[in-house]
Each structure stands twice: as structure tokens, then as C-alpha cells.
Amino acid sequence: MATTSVVTEQSESIITQPSIPSLELLSPSLSLNSNISSLLPDRATHSISKKTYSASILDGSCYLALSAIHCIYLACIAIATIYIHVESTITSLWVEQRHSIPDLIKHDKSRLTKIPKHLTIAISHELIHERSLEDWHAIVNDICLASCWAWEFGVKELSVYDKSGVLKSMAIDVYKQQVSTLHQWIKNSTNTEKSVHPTLQFSIISAEDGQPQMGRAVQKIAKYIKENNLGVSDIDINLVNQFVHDDSCSDPDLMLIYDGLPHNYISLDGYPPWHLRLTEITNGYTYHTLNYPFFSKCLYRFSKVEQRFGH
């Protein structure tokens, strides 16, 4: 019996002893995992900072490239503006020294295949805040001279559009100067066909003239339909044109836009659109002076345009 107890105690010691080394073997793996987990945030932070640095370099490169493109674009605009201004100035001086404008008008008129009956001059609204009182006086002088050239070419109607209404506010002075300038031009003219030239109709238009005019036209159309017992189907383009142009100027054949910023697109600045269905529009934003070379260039461009009217 004693022998059995000893063996049992030894067996128990043999059975219980292997459990201790197993904990010792597991402890290094636990510490290793904890070390790895402690290192993971540092790697994530390093990768995030690396991505942020790369994004900053990319953003900076894009910003520099965009700034370079803007500088090149502005330089091209400046060079084009200076070139056109110098060319216009040289051409004007050459015309004034070598030729007289009446002789040039006579020469150009013989070469043009058609003349616009109604010419409208639209002053760009882009530089409205930069224009001084002297600039407006210069614009009025250009318009008065342009009315003389238009009369010489046989234009029947000349209108000036100014969105801001500045010219409209000084309309009395503008009309007086225009009549005086044209009268002096006709008096000094050597043209033997003065009686053949039609009377030039001159008018000033602003953005405020569009909506009231259309409102009056709609009221007249409604009254006409009611008095004549007409239906909606009886309203056509001819009927609308009859009332739209009842108390206003006719549709311009040629629009000349000048004194704006240099660009290729055209801005009408609120010009009544129902008057521009068949109008040839000339972009002269880069010209800040309405001189005769630019005026004749627009007429030549209009003369070459082929217009086809559908029915």
C-alpha cells in the first residue's frame, strides 16, 4: 500500500509539472504581439504624413502651373491690346496726313456692295466703372463724327446703345452736339450730291427702353385682337413686328460694339433682343476710339456678309 501511494504522488507531480513550462512558452508570443501592436500606430502616422506631403507637392505644382498659364494668358492679351492700339493709332495718323476722310469715304463707298440702312453703335458696359467724365466726352465726340460718316455713306438711321443710361441722362447735350457737328460737316462737304443724301435719324437707347416698349406693344396687340375679334392663332410675326416697331426705331442691319475688354465673345449688355434677329454684329472691344479705319472696316465686313432669309 505504501508503494502505491508513492507512485500516485509521483504521477501527480509528473502530470502537474508540464503545465508550468507552457505558460513560459506563451509569454514571449504575448509580449511580441504587444510590441507589434505598439508599433502599428507609428507606421500609420508615417504613411499618413507621407501621403499629406505628396498631396502638398501635387497641390503646389498645380498652383504653379495654373499661375503660369494665367500669366501667359494675360501677357498675350496685353500684347494683342498694345498691338491693336498701336496699329490703330498709326493708321489714324497715316489717314489724317496722307488722305482726307471725305476722299476715303468716296473711295470706300464705290467699293462697297451694300450699305446698312440702320447702324447701331453699342458702347460696352464692361468699363463703366473705369470711365471718367472726360472719357464720356470723348465717346460723344466719336459718336458725332460717326454720324457724319454714316450720313456720307447714305445710312438712314443711326442709334447709340448705352446700358448704363449715362448718354440718356445727357441726351439734350448729345443731340445738340450731334446736330451741330453734322451741320458743319455738310456745310464743309464738297459732295455735289448733298440733296440725294437722306436725312439721318439719330437716337439714343438704354436698357430701360426695352421692357416698357415691349409692355406697350403687348397692350396694343391685346387691344387690337379684342377690337377685331381675332383669336390667338391669328397672331403672327408680321403682327408683332407692326406693334413692336410702332413707336421705336427699326431693326439695325449692323451693330458695332467697342470700348470694352479684349475678348472674342460678344455681350449684348441687355440690348432688346427682338430687334437683333437679322443684325450683323461686329466685335470691336479692343478699340477704345471709334476712328474711321475701324468704322470702314466694319462696313467692309458687313458688305461681304451674305444674308439668306427663309420664308
Order of alpha helices (4+ residues) and beta strands (2+ residues): alpha-alpha-alpha-beta-alpha-beta-alpha-alpha-beta-alpha-alpha-beta-beta-alpha
